[in-house]
Amino acid sequence: MDETTFWACVKHGAVPDRGTPKLSAHALPADLVQLLISKVGLDEAEVAVMSKEDTVARMQKYWAEGV
């Protein structure tokens, strides 16, 4: 960290970038993935290629129809 970044943090609360990964806006909630795998019976690879909308729709179908 350079001096400018340090003082910006101290004086203004500007937190420096520490290289933490940013979450994708399209990331699936972990609990939804777990439900699709454990309850619905989908493969992890199948869930990995689904969109958020598709996973929600598939879970809703499971809850409504049991399939």
The first five atom37 places (N, CA, C, CB, O) and aatype in JSON, in Angstrom:
{
  "aatype": [12, 3, 6, 16, 16, 13, 17, 0, 4, 19, 11, 8, 7, 0, 19, 14, 3, 1, 7, 16, 14, 11, 10, 15, 0, 8, 0, 10, 14, 0, 3, 10, 19, 5, 10, 10, 9, 15, 11, 19, 7, 10, 3, 6, 0, 6, 19, 0, 19, 12, 15, 11, 6, 3, 16, 19, 0, 1, 12, 5, 11, 18, 17, 0, 6, 7, 19],
  "atom_mask": [
    [1, 1, 1, 1, 1],
    [1, 1, 1, 1, 1],
    [1, 1, 1, 1, 1],
    [1, 1, 1, 1, 1],
    [1, 1, 1, 1, 1],
    [1, 1, 1, 1, 1],
    [1, 1, 1, 1, 1],
    [1, 1, 1, 1, 1],
    [1, 1, 1, 1, 1],
    [1, 1, 1, 1, 1],
    [1, 1, 1, 1, 1],
    [1, 1, 1, 1, 1],
    [1, 1, 1, 0, 1],
    [1, 1, 1, 1, 1],
    [1, 1, 1, 1, 1],
    [1, 1, 1, 1, 1],
    [1, 1, 1, 1, 1],
    [1, 1, 1, 1, 1],
    [1, 1, 1, 0, 1],
    [1, 1, 1, 1, 1],
    [1, 1, 1, 1, 1],
    [1, 1, 1, 1, 1],
    [1, 1, 1, 1, 1],
    [1, 1, 1, 1, 1],
    [1, 1, 1, 1, 1],
    [1, 1, 1, 1, 1],
    [1, 1, 1, 1, 1],
    [1, 1, 1, 1, 1],
    [1, 1, 1, 1, 1],
    [1, 1, 1, 1, 1],
    [1, 1, 1, 1, 1],
    [1, 1, 1, 1, 1],
    [1, 1, 1, 1, 1],
    [1, 1, 1, 1, 1],
    [1, 1, 1, 1, 1],
    [1, 1, 1, 1, 1],
    [1, 1, 1, 1, 1],
    [1, 1, 1, 1, 1],
    [1, 1, 1, 1, 1],
    [1, 1, 1, 1, 1],
    [1, 1, 1, 0, 1],
    [1, 1, 1, 1, 1],
    [1, 1, 1, 1, 1],
    [1, 1, 1, 1, 1],
    [1, 1, 1, 1, 1],
    [1, 1, 1, 1, 1],
    [1, 1, 1, 1, 1],
    [1, 1, 1, 1, 1],
    [1, 1, 1, 1, 1],
    [1, 1, 1, 1, 1],
    [1, 1, 1, 1, 1],
    [1, 1, 1, 1, 1],
    [1, 1, 1, 1, 1],
    [1, 1, 1, 1, 1],
    [1, 1, 1, 1, 1],
    [1, 1, 1, 1, 1],
    [1, 1, 1, 1, 1],
    [1, 1, 1, 1, 1],
    [1, 1, 1, 1, 1],
    [1, 1, 1, 1, 1],
    [1, 1, 1, 1, 1],
    [1, 1, 1, 1, 1],
    [1, 1, 1, 1, 1],
    [1, 1, 1, 1, 1],
    [1, 1, 1, 1, 1],
    [1, 1, 1, 0, 1],
    [1, 1, 1, 1, 1]
  ],
  "atom_positions": [
    [[0.87, -1.16, 0.0], [0.0, 0.0, 0.0], [0.91, 1.22, 0.0], [-0.98, 0.0, 1.24], [1.89, 1.29, 0.74]],
    [[0.57, 2.19, -0.85], [1.38, 3.41, -0.88], [0.85, 4.42, 0.14], [1.38, 4.03, -2.3], [-0.21, 4.23, 0.73]],
    [[1.59, 5.48, 0.35], [1.26, 6.46, 1.38], [-0.07, 7.17, 1.1], [2.37, 7.49, 1.49], [-0.84, 7.43, 2.03]],
    [[-0.34, 7.47, -0.15], [-1.59, 8.15, -0.51], [-2.8, 7.28, -0.17], [-1.6, 8.5, -2.01], [-3.79, 7.76, 0.39]],
    [[-2.7, 6.01, -0.5], [-3.78, 5.07, -0.2], [-3.96, 4.93, 1.3], [-3.5, 3.69, -0.83], [-5.09, 4.9, 1.8]],
    [[-2.86, 4.85, 2.02], [-2.91, 4.73, 3.48], [-3.66, 5.91, 4.1], [-1.5, 4.64, 4.06], [-4.58, 5.71, 4.89]],
    [[-3.26, 7.14, 3.74], [-3.88, 8.31, 4.34], [-5.33, 8.5, 3.89], [-3.08, 9.55, 3.99], [-6.15, 9.03, 4.65]],
    [[-5.67, 8.09, 2.69], [-7.07, 8.14, 2.24], [-7.91, 7.22, 3.11], [-7.19, 7.74, 0.74], [-9.06, 7.52, 3.42]],
    [[-7.33, 6.1, 3.49], [-8.04, 5.16, 4.36], [-8.2, 5.74, 5.76], [-7.28, 3.81, 4.43], [-9.29, 5.69, 6.34]],
    [[-7.13, 6.3, 6.3], [-7.15, 6.86, 7.65], [-8.1, 8.05, 7.76], [-5.74, 7.27, 8.08], [-8.92, 8.13, 8.67]],
    [[-7.97, 8.99, 6.82], [-8.72, 10.24, 6.9], [-10.16, 10.14, 6.4], [-8.0, 11.3, 6.13], [-11.05, 10.79, 6.94]],
    [[-10.37, 9.34, 5.38], [-11.69, 9.33, 4.73], [-12.38, 7.97, 4.76], [-11.54, 9.78, 3.31], [-13.5, 7.83, 4.25]],
    [[-11.74, 6.97, 5.34], [-12.35, 5.64, 5.4], [-12.39, 4.93, 4.07], [0.0, 0.0, 0.0], [-13.13, 3.96, 3.91]],
    [[-11.58, 5.38, 3.1], [-11.54, 4.75, 1.77], [-10.76, 3.44, 1.88], [-10.89, 5.71, 0.7], [-9.53, 3.45, 1.93]],
    [[-11.46, 2.35, 1.92], [-10.84, 1.04, 2.08], [-10.08, 0.67, 0.8], [-11.9, -0.04, 2.42], [-10.65, 0.71, -0.29]],
    [[-8.79, 0.32, 0.92], [-8.02, -0.03, -0.26], [-8.43, -1.39, -0.84], [-6.53, -0.04, 0.07], [-8.93, -2.25, -0.12]],
    [[-8.21, -1.55, -2.13], [-8.47, -2.82, -2.79], [-7.46, -3.84, -2.29], [-8.42, -2.68, -4.34], [-6.26, -3.65, -2.42]],
    [[-7.96, -4.91, -1.73], [-7.06, -5.95, -1.21], [-7.09, -7.2, -2.07], [-7.44, -6.3, 0.23], [-6.6, -8.26, -1.66]],
    [[-7.67, -7.09, -3.24], [-7.67, -8.21, -4.16], [-8.72, -9.26, -3.88], [0.0, 0.0, 0.0], [-8.63, -10.37, -4.39]],
    [[-9.73, -8.94, -3.06], [-10.77, -9.91, -2.79], [-11.63, -10.09, -4.04], [-11.65, -9.48, -1.59], [-11.9, -9.12, -4.75]],
    [[-12.04, -11.3, -4.32], [-12.84, -11.54, -5.52], [-14.2, -10.85, -5.44], [-13.04, -13.05, -5.73], [-14.81, -10.78, -4.38]],
    [[-14.64, -10.35, -6.55], [-15.96, -9.71, -6.66], [-16.97, -10.79, -7.05], [-15.94, -8.54, -7.7], [-16.7, -11.62, -7.91]],
    [[-18.12, -10.76, -6.42], [-19.17, -11.72, -6.77], [-19.82, -11.32, -8.08], [-20.22, -11.82, -5.66], [-20.1, -10.14, -8.32]],
    [[-20.05, -12.28, -8.89], [-20.72, -12.05, -10.16], [-22.19, -11.75, -9.91], [-20.56, -13.27, -11.1], [-22.81, -12.32, -9.01]],
    [[-22.74, -10.87, -10.71], [-24.17, -10.56, -10.6], [-25.01, -11.78, -10.97], [-24.53, -9.36, -11.5], [-26.19, -11.85, -10.64]],
    [[-24.39, -12.74, -11.67], [-25.1, -13.92, -12.12], [-24.81, -15.14, -11.25], [-24.75, -14.23, -13.55], [-25.2, -16.26, -11.59]],
    [[-24.14, -14.93, -10.13], [-23.81, -16.04, -9.23], [-25.08, -16.62, -8.62], [-22.84, -15.58, -8.12], [-26.01, -15.88, -8.28]],
    [[-25.11, -17.92, -8.5], [-26.27, -18.59, -7.92], [-26.12, -18.67, -6.4], [-26.44, -20.01, -8.53], [-25.03, -18.92, -5.9]],
    [[-27.21, -18.48, -5.67], [-27.15, -18.64, -4.22], [-26.8, -20.09, -3.86], [-28.51, -18.24, -3.57], [-27.35, -21.03, -4.44]],
    [[-25.89, -20.26, -2.93], [-25.42, -21.59, -2.56], [-26.54, -22.5, -2.08], [-24.35, -21.48, -1.49], [-26.55, -23.69, -2.37]],
    [[-27.5, -21.94, -1.33], [-28.59, -22.79, -0.83], [-29.48, -23.29, -1.96], [-29.43, -22.02, 0.19], [-30.01, -24.39, -1.89]],
    [[-29.65, -22.47, -3.0], [-30.43, -22.9, -4.17], [-29.72, -24.03, -4.9], [-30.69, -21.71, -5.12], [-30.35, -25.01, -5.29]],
    [[-28.41, -23.9, -5.08], [-27.63, -24.95, -5.72], [-27.73, -26.25, -4.91], [-26.15, -24.51, -5.86], [-27.93, -27.32, -5.48]],
    [[-27.61, -26.14, -3.6], [-27.69, -27.32, -2.73], [-29.06, -28.0, -2.86], [-27.44, -26.93, -1.26], [-29.13, -29.23, -2.93]],
    [[-30.13, -27.23, -2.9], [-31.47, -27.81, -3.05], [-31.64, -28.51, -4.39], [-32.53, -26.72, -2.89], [-32.21, -29.59, -4.46]],
    [[-31.14, -27.89, -5.44], [-31.27, -28.5, -6.77], [-30.51, -29.81, -6.86], [-30.76, -27.53, -7.85], [-30.95, -30.74, -7.55]],
    [[-29.39, -29.89, -6.18], [-28.6, -31.13, -6.22], [-29.18, -32.18, -5.28], [-27.14, -30.84, -5.85], [-29.36, -33.33, -5.68]],
    [[-29.49, -31.79, -4.04], [-29.91, -32.78, -3.05], [-31.38, -33.15, -3.13], [-29.61, -32.27, -1.68], [-31.73, -34.32, -2.94]],
    [[-32.25, -32.2, -3.42], [-33.69, -32.48, -3.45], [-34.19, -32.84, -4.84], [-34.46, -31.28, -2.93], [-34.9, -33.83, -5.02]],
    [[-33.81, -32.03, -5.84], [-34.31, -32.24, -7.2], [-33.56, -33.37, -7.89], [-34.19, -30.95, -8.02], [-34.11, -34.07, -8.73]],
    [[-32.28, -33.55, -7.51], [-31.49, -34.64, -8.08], [-30.7, -34.26, -9.32], [0.0, 0.0, 0.0], [-30.29, -35.13, -10.09]],
    [[-30.49, -32.97, -9.54], [-29.71, -32.54, -10.69], [-28.23, -32.73, -10.42], [-30.01, -31.08, -11.04], [-27.79, -32.69, -9.27]],
    [[-27.46, -32.93, -11.48], [-26.01, -33.03, -11.35], [-25.42, -31.64, -11.14], [-25.38, -33.7, -12.61], [-25.97, -30.65, -11.61]],
    [[-24.3, -31.58, -10.44], [-23.62, -30.31, -10.21], [-23.25, -29.64, -11.52], [-22.36, -30.54, -9.36], [-23.38, -28.42, -11.65]],
    [[-22.8, -30.41, -12.5], [-22.42, -29.86, -13.8], [-23.63, -29.26, -14.52], [-21.77, -30.95, -14.68], [-23.51, -28.25, -15.2]],
    [[-24.78, -29.89, -14.36], [-26.0, -29.39, -14.99], [-26.42, -28.06, -14.37], [-27.14, -30.43, -14.85], [-26.81, -27.14, -15.08]],
    [[-26.34, -27.96, -13.06], [-26.7, -26.73, -12.35], [-25.72, -25.61, -12.72], [-26.7, -26.95, -10.82], [-26.12, -24.45, -12.85]],
    [[-24.45, -25.95, -12.9], [-23.41, -24.95, -13.18], [-23.66, -24.19, -14.48], [-22.06, -25.62, -13.25], [-23.23, -23.04, -14.6]],
    [[-24.33, -24.79, -15.43], [-24.56, -24.11, -16.72], [-25.94, -23.44, -16.8], [-24.43, -25.11, -17.85], [-26.27, -22.82, -17.81]],
    [[-26.74, -23.57, -15.74], [-28.07, -22.96, -15.73], [-28.0, -21.49, -15.34], [-28.99, -23.72, -14.77], [-27.14, -21.08, -14.56]],
    [[-28.92, -20.7, -15.89], [-29.02, -19.3, -15.49], [-29.75, -19.22, -14.16], [-29.74, -18.45, -16.59], [-30.38, -20.18, -13.72]],
    [[-29.67, -18.07, -13.53], [-30.37, -17.87, -12.26], [-31.88, -18.05, -12.46], [-30.05, -16.48, -11.68], [-32.55, -18.66, -11.62]],
    [[-32.39, -17.52, -13.56], [-33.82, -17.64, -13.85], [-34.23, -19.1, -14.03], [-34.19, -16.83, -15.1], [-35.28, -19.52, -13.54]],
    [[-33.38, -19.88, -14.72], [-33.67, -21.3, -14.94], [-33.65, -22.09, -13.63], [-32.67, -21.9, -15.91], [-34.49, -22.97, -13.43]],
    [[-32.71, -21.77, -12.75], [-32.64, -22.5, -11.49], [-33.84, -22.2, -10.6], [-31.35, -22.16, -10.75], [-34.38, -23.09, -9.94]],
    [[-34.26, -20.94, -10.59], [-35.43, -20.56, -9.79], [-36.67, -21.25, -10.35], [-35.62, -19.02, -9.78], [-37.48, -21.78, -9.59]],
    [[-36.83, -21.23, -11.67], [-37.98, -21.88, -12.3], [-37.99, -23.37, -12.02], [-37.98, -21.62, -13.81], [-39.05, -23.95, -11.77]],
    [[-36.82, -24.01, -12.07], [-36.75, -25.45, -11.82], [-37.1, -25.79, -10.38], [-35.35, -25.97, -12.15], [-37.76, -26.79, -10.12]],
    [[-36.66, -24.95, -9.44], [-36.98, -25.18, -8.04], [-38.46, -24.98, -7.79], [-36.16, -24.24, -7.13], [-39.08, -25.74, -7.04]],
    [[-39.05, -23.96, -8.42], [-40.48, -23.72, -8.28], [-41.29, -24.89, -8.83], [-40.88, -22.42, -8.99], [-42.3, -25.27, -8.26]],
    [[-40.84, -25.46, -9.94], [-41.51, -26.63, -10.52], [-41.45, -27.81, -9.53], [-40.86, -27.04, -11.88], [-42.43, -28.53, -9.36]],
    [[-40.3, -27.98, -8.89], [-40.16, -29.06, -7.91], [-41.13, -28.86, -6.76], [-38.73, -29.13, -7.39], [-41.81, -29.8, -6.33]],
    [[-41.2, -27.62, -6.25], [-42.09, -27.35, -5.12], [-43.55, -27.48, -5.51], [-41.83, -25.95, -4.57], [-44.36, -27.95, -4.71]],
    [[-43.92, -27.09, -6.71], [-45.32, -27.13, -7.15], [-45.77, -28.54, -7.57], [-45.52, -26.18, -8.31], [-46.89, -28.96, -7.26]],
    [[-44.88, -29.25, -8.27], [-45.29, -30.53, -8.84], [-44.57, -31.74, -8.23], [-45.06, -30.52, -10.31], [-44.96, -32.88, -8.47]],
    [[-43.53, -31.48, -7.46], [-42.78, -32.58, -6.85], [-41.86, -33.32, -7.81], [0.0, 0.0, 0.0], [-41.39, -34.41, -7.51]],
    [[-41.61, -32.73, -8.95], [-40.72, -33.33, -9.95], [-39.56, -32.44, -10.27], [-41.48, -33.65, -11.22], [-38.72, -32.8, -11.1]]
  ]
}
